[in-house]
């Protein structure tokens, strides 16, 4: 099967892969040349951001646990009220 330019599908995939790899390479080189910080400064910045992310994730986990516990309590209360109402109707 040929594409609209007369090339086979395999040739099109090869071209796309080549240009993708070329783009990634050019982007990586440009990023290295234009980086505002040295390698050590960049690694330190990344470490700080990862630590901040971990702290935020831990906080979110704690809040989620509290939310689930409150929800369980509310569900338990609702079930209790439902049982009492059901028993009163019987």
C-alpha positions in Angstrom: 0.0 0.0 0.0 1.3 3.4 -0.9 0.7 6.8 0.8 -0.3 9.9 -0.9 3.3 10.7 -1.9 3.8 7.3 -3.6 5.9 5.8 -0.8 5.2 2.5 0.8 3.9 2.4 4.4 7.3 1.0 5.6 9.2 3.9 4.1 6.8 6.4 5.7 7.3 4.8 9.1 11.1 4.9 8.6 11.0 8.6 7.7 8.7 9.5 10.6 11.1 7.6 13.0 14.1 9.3 11.5 12.6 12.8 11.9 11.4 12.1 15.4 14.8 10.9 16.5 16.4 13.9 14.8 14.0 16.3 16.5 14.7 14.8 19.9 18.4 15.0 19.4 18.3 18.6 18.3 16.0 19.5 21.2 18.4 17.8 23.7 21.4 19.6 22.3 19.6 23.0 22.4 18.4 22.3 26.0 22.0 21.6 27.0 23.4 24.7 25.3 20.7 27.0 26.6 20.4 25.7 30.1 20.3 28.5 32.7 22.1 26.5 35.4 25.1 24.2 35.6 24.6 20.5 35.9 25.0 20.4 39.7 22.6 23.4 40.1 20.1 21.6 37.8 20.4 18.4 39.8 19.9 20.3 43.1 16.8 22.1 41.7 15.4 18.7 40.5 16.0 17.2 44.0 14.3 20.1 45.7 11.3 19.9 43.3 11.0 16.1 43.9 11.1 16.6 47.7 8.4 19.3 47.4 6.3 16.8 45.3 6.8 14.1 47.8 5.7 16.4 50.6 2.6 17.5 48.7 1.8 13.9 47.8 2.1 12.9 51.5 -0.2 15.8 52.5 -2.7 14.8 49.9 -2.6 11.2 51.1 -3.3 12.2 54.7 -6.2 14.4 53.6 -7.5 11.6 51.5 -7.4 9.2 54.4 -9.2 11.7 56.6 -11.9 12.2 53.9 -12.4 8.5 53.6 -12.7 8.1 57.3 -15.3 10.9 57.5 -17.1 9.3 54.7 -17.1 5.9 56.4 -18.5 7.5 59.5 -21.3 9.2 57.5 -22.2 6.0 55.7 -22.2 4.1 59.0 -24.6 6.7 60.5 -26.8 6.6 57.5 -27.0 2.8 57.7 -27.8 3.0 61.4 -30.6 5.5 60.8 -31.9 3.4 57.9 -32.0 0.2 60.1 -33.7 2.0 62.9 -36.3 3.5 60.6 -36.8 0.1 59.0 -37.3 -1.6 62.4 -39.7 1.1 63.5 -41.8 0.5 60.3 -42.0 -3.3 61.0 
